Amino acid sequence: MNWIKKTLRIGEKIKRLINKHRPTKEEMEKSDWTSCCKGPILKKDLEKNLWVCPDCNKHHRIKPNQRFDILFGQNNYRTLKTPIPKDDPLNWTDSKSYKDRLKNARKKTGLDCGMMVVCGNINKIEVTAVASDFDFLGASMASAEGEAFLYGVQHAIEHQTPFICISAGGGMRMMESLISLSQMTRTTLAINELKSNKLPYIVLITDPTAGGITASYAMLGDIHLAEPGSLIAFAGKRVIQGTVKEELPENFQTSEYVQKTGFVDLIVERKDLVKKIGTLLSILLKKNSAINTEENETSEDNQSLTKTAS
């Protein structure tokens, strides 16, 4: 037994030495380096390539403001101030209070909630856009994010602009329970209002998009785009595998797999986003304009027929 105890003690020492030299998350964020397929890579080199690895084409997760810089140009957009509901409506506490979690998330991201709303121009077309920040409590959906989404839709309707949603997140936020789940209904009704105004709604699905986000606003677009290699799911792979009792494909729940099943229309690389979205907006706006003209002509014909009949 002595040799077993001795081996365990040596193992503990090795573990402590490894952990001692392992950088913390904060240290990694402040570092000039990150890692990808071939090991360390300078962040500035990755940034020059729109945060896409030049070797394996992995599309690294980026912040909402970085996404808007790509879509609209560096700081060439206006951030909209969205209403923020009362924090912690259920007085939730687990290992840490929900208020403290929100405070830390706001300090880390610089955002009031996990969703950023802006307006800008793509190919001279004015658009309203929202994007989620995965660093804000995993971009989970709660009342504040729901308000931000609705505010964005309302702005799009008032200014008659197309609406773009860049989705990410693990689903609804458990700290707000049914209040969080109700955002699925609220966002769906808002999108219906958007469509009744015949305004294009384009969704760009990014890594990861899962749970109630996938089950609501992320899958209700006129066009669904996705970045390569993004995780797109409702339930987790292990949960599904345990339920169906079958081995699932290796690329299961990736954007490439989901495209084959019809949930994604196009997989678009980050460098091609502006051109692709600009083209789609032009097509959708012309189509909607033609529909409006046709409806007006039909309405005029009906009025003339009514007069003739009377």
Stockholm file with secondary structure:
# STOCKHOLM 1.0

chainA/1-310         MNWIKKTLRIGEKIKRLINKHRPTKEEMEKSDWTSCCKGPILKKDLEKNLWVCPDCNKHHRIKPNQRFDILFGQNNYRTLKTPIPKDDPLNWTDSKSYKDRLKNARKKTGLDCGMMVVCGNINKIEVTAVASDFDFLGASMASAEGEAFLYGVQHAIEHQTPFICISAGGGMRMMESLISLSQMTRTTLAINELKSNKLPYIVLITDPTAGGITASYAMLGDIHLAEPGSLIAFAGKRVIQGTVKEELPENFQTSEYVQKTGFVDLIVERKDLVKKIGTLLSILLKKNSAINTEENETSEDNQSLTKTAS
#=GR chainA/1-310 SS CHHHHHHHHHHHHHHHHHHHHSCCHHHHHHSSEEEETTEEEEHHHHHHTTTBCTTTCCBCCCCHHHHHHHHHCTTCEEECCCCCCCSCTTCCBSSSBHHHHHHHHHHHHSCSSSEEEEEEEETTEEEEEEEECTTTGGGCBCHHHHHHHHHHHHHHHHHTCCEEEEEEESSBCGGGHHHHHHHHHHHHHHHHHHHHTTCCEEEEEEEEECHHHHTTGGGCCSEEEECTTCBBCSSCHHHHHHHHTSCCCTTTTBHHHHHHTTSCSEECCGGGHHHHHHHHHHHHHHHHHHHHHHHHHHHHHHHHHHHHHC
#=GC SS_cons         CHHHHHHHHHHHHHHHHHHHHSCCHHHHHHSSEEEETTEEEEHHHHHHTTTBCTTTCCBCCCCHHHHHHHHHCTTCEEECCCCCCCSCTTCCBSSSBHHHHHHHHHHHHSCSSSEEEEEEEETTEEEEEEEECTTTGGGCBCHHHHHHHHHHHHHHHHHTCCEEEEEEESSBCGGGHHHHHHHHHHHHHHHHHHHHTTCCEEEEEEEEECHHHHTTGGGCCSEEEECTTCBBCSSCHHHHHHHHTSCCCTTTTBHHHHHHTTSCSEECCGGGHHHHHHHHHHHHHHHHHHHHHHHHHHHHHHHHHHHHHC
//
